């Protein structure tokens, strides 16, 4: 064919065809033979200064450098030059920058270890009953099968670490021989220039016959499987929140069920590999680390029980009953038959007297209050103590009876509401008499009134007429 027809058949211009013929090169080869023409860029005037900054501080971001240039050379640079600077810095780093650390893909073996870490969830903007819910997720996973489990928590503490691990392995049905974390303060401590495992963490894993391991300080990629899994579970939850159409939950329990459902669905997709990994699981111990200490106690006529030498009050309906107490690290569950009938917060010192348990009887026998052995425990807030003192000054003979009415009111109408009313009255220089406190507590809420004028239908007719035109 003629050169013209050959160019047309090849889909190129005649000039391009002539160039290929003169060079005697294929199109795929010509790019490597053409001379490289260096183009100047907008930052060439101060490029030596910029590269000096990058050499001294390789992690400097283009945005930081541009802000510096705008501040120092306001006539030369503007904020809309960021993309151009980013391209030039990227090119410089490829051509002249420092070498980066090379990461090496690993062959992950089934049953080698489990891993755990924490991930902050605040960026997902979860709300509970309309209030922003700041929290973390404890995240447990198996690197080979990717089986995972999570637990809502609020700090990277020893308690959340051990509770999260224990929840996960009991759901999994066994433990692997090794468990890896990063250098959490809950699991490790500094010893000179090194970090070693804490005695508590070692003792906890020994209970499960598991060996602790950790990555080197500052090398989070050594825990890469869990790091990647953290990102994936957070994205999965975010996607489900989008489908749900709302990030608000009525209660923490509802949010917890929502997350558990996501994890269960993700684990169903990993059944084949999880089944492989089950062959490497060791048996769980007969008893959980956080298994409750069980004891039996009898509720005295004073509506009190003694747990580990600390006196607790309980509801008076339990007087004379023998109940089983399940003592956990932070609470005590009282069980009668097979049901939990009351839960107490566990304290390290006492006595722990709840006025709600005894106030009904004190109202009937107010004289018992004067010499009550645990009277000082019946001032739930500072405002109540001040109210008691003022009432006794105001009425020496029966001021304490008026105070008992305030306690009864706190039980019925809310401690916070009564305390606020007491504060208001005292600040006004008055005596917090029960009648005055009750009047403030029961002030009816003022509902705002809105006046909405009736629209004119003629306005709508005018709009319709305009559309028809």
C-alpha positions, 0 to 999 in steps of 0.5 A: 500500500501507499504510505497514506493508505497504510497510515489510514489502515493503522489508524494513525496520521501520515506524519506519525507514519513518516516518523515511525518509518524514518526511525525504523522503530515500532510504536511500543519502542519509540517512547524509550528512544525519544529525548526526555524533555524536562518541564519546569514547574511552579515551585522551581524557584524555591525547589532547593528549599523544599527538597532540603525540608523533605531531606530533613523531615521525610514525613512532611506532607505537601499541605504543610509545606505549601502552608509554609510557602504561602506564609513565607512567599505570599506573592508566589504561592496560593492554596490552589497549587496543592495538587501540583506540589503533591505531584512534584513531591511524589516524583522527587520521592520516587527519584531521590527519596529515602528507601522505604521498609519492605514488607514481606507477604507471609504464609499463614499457617492454620492453628498457629496463633490468635490475635487481638487488638482494639479499634476506636469507633468514634468516627462512625458517629454512633449515638445511643438515645440521641447522644454521641457514644464514644467507645472502642471495640476489642477485636479477636481473630484467627489469622488463618480462617479470619474467624473473629469476635468483638466486644464493646469497651471503653478503655484498653485495660487489663479487664477489657483485654481479658474479658474480650479474650474470654468471651471470644474463646468460649464462643470459638470453643477452644484456644490456640497455643499462642495469642499475640497482642501489640505492646498494650500497657494492659499486657506488657510493662517496660523493663529497662529498654525492653518490654515484658509481659505483666505478671497478671497477663501471663497468669491469665493466659496460663489459666488457658494454657496459652503462650503470650506473644507480642510484636516489636515496639513500633512495628504494628505491621507484625500484627498485620492480620488483626490490623487489617481485620480492624479496618475491615470490621469497621467498614462492614459496620459502617456499611450496615449502618448505611443500609439501616438508615440510622446511626442511633440506637435506643440502648447499648443492648440494641447496638450490641445485638446489631454488631453481634449479628454482623460478626455472625454473618461474617463468620458464616462465610469462613466456615470451611477454613474455621473447620480446618482450624478447629483441629488445632484448638485445645480444650477450654479449662473447666472454669472461666477466669471470671467465674463468680465466687459463690457463697450463701448468705442470710438476710438479717432483720436489719435488711443487711448481708455480709459479703467478704466482710463488707456490709450491704443493704438489700430490699427488705422483702428479702429479710429472713431469706437465704440467698446465693451470692455470685461474686464477680469482680464488679458486681454481686448477683443475689440468686433465689431458686434459679433467678437473679433477684437483685444485683449489687455493685461490688465495693472494696470497703463498706458499709454500703447502705442504699436508703431506698432499701430502708426508707419505708421502714424509717418513715414508719419508725422515724425515731430509729434514725437518730441512733441508726448505726449506719446513719451517715450512709443515708446522705446520698449527696452533699445537698442532702447532708446540708438539707438535714443540718438546716432542717435540724437547726430550723426544727430541733425536735423533729427536723430529722423527720422532715429529712426522712420525707426528703429521702422518701421523695428521692426514692419516689420522684428521683434523687437527682430531681430532689437534689436539684430542688434542695440546691435551689431552695438553699441558694435562695436562703430558705429552708428545704421543707418537704412541701417546698421541695415537692412543689419544685419537683412537681412543677408541670413542664411548660409546653411551647405554643405555636400559632400557625396561620391558615394559608390562603388557597388563592396563593395556590391558584396563582401558582397553578395558573402560572404553571398552566401558562 
